[in-house]
């Protein structure tokens, strides 16, 4: 694929993400497949698409500096300018003349000569004068919002919760590339063996302290490795791996996974049970339950029953105090994973958080009675927001005097996490700038005297 076609494909993805709201990682995978993008070009296409979305607010600010009536431009012209500016500012290895030539070619093909000459003029002016700094933006919060490309409401919300310095640090971390991590299938090999095999194949890797099954990939595309192709490892963020690690699982247990699709944590739980006991894995729709079944099959795990149901109604199928362990990996705003899924930060609105907090509270209220007397319930989200995390737990505990946070949860955390600034009386908030992982919240509840 020529570099020109590659950028044209990137523009198609951006247009659909920008205007249709489709998730970028899914669309990118489809584009790579349908355009038969060479393996060597995957990285550039991915970088241009993710980088442009990641920096969208900054790029809008740059474009507004050169084009007075930006809103009058067709969306594809706007995105072509963002895409080109992204490369000019952040991709030093791509020569500016090539970026301009290709943008002009795309503009000619999709529009007409007039648009091509407009695009040429804008890009050449930026090349001549350079890009504006952020100093002239009035207001500290506004400046942070544009400089790090996080919506102003989110910046203000995080500052309110965590202070300016922490917010700035999180916003900057969200612009960096996160190393991929994998979870080793323990019935096939262990962390040490996986590390040895990957190193032998030229990967640079390190063990994760979040999970004895976790391996961090610092160099190399693990999707191309034999271990991944043979289903001996699965892709999972380290924070997400901590969830099953903190469930205090033992062989033979009966487990409920109330929000299970696509099955990352269900299969981890199944592995920790060494394929014994039983896991009821629920999610809202048949299609989602199928994802869990497929993941279980791929990893040769047979202790999972995946079903479609609204988990707020599980009392119809299961008697009170049935399960040894329960996981509520709740639907959430996903603000802890914007580094890997940058479109989330523009799609989510503050009202979504309020709605999600209501669902989370309902899930907890309806599911907690299914926990056995001496059982443990783990609540987690992949978001950084007190309303969905600490406040949901606090409100639940205020209304359910028979439950408490399990003090052993804190004592059994990996030691680096025990020192973390995200520890509170009701759980652990992992921030995206703390350990190079996704932002996550987790806590463990039990019945008092349990
Ligand atoms: C954070 S995701 C779960 C990720 C999953 N635990 C994993 O590790 O792969 C939350 C899931 O909750 C599901 N969900 C939302 N509301 C639900 C409900 N009322 N009952 C059951 N599942 C629900 C969503 O469909 C979504 O798949």
Boltz pocket constraint, residues with backbone or C-beta under 6 A from the ligand:
constraints:
  - pocket:
      binder: B
      contacts: [[A, 258], [A, 259], [A, 260], [A, 261], [A, 262], [A, 263], [A, 264], [A, 265], [A, 266], [A, 282], [A, 283], [A, 284], [A, 288], [A, 309], [A, 310], [A, 311], [A, 312], [A, 329], [A, 330], [A, 331], [A, 332], [A, 382]]
      max_distance: 6.0
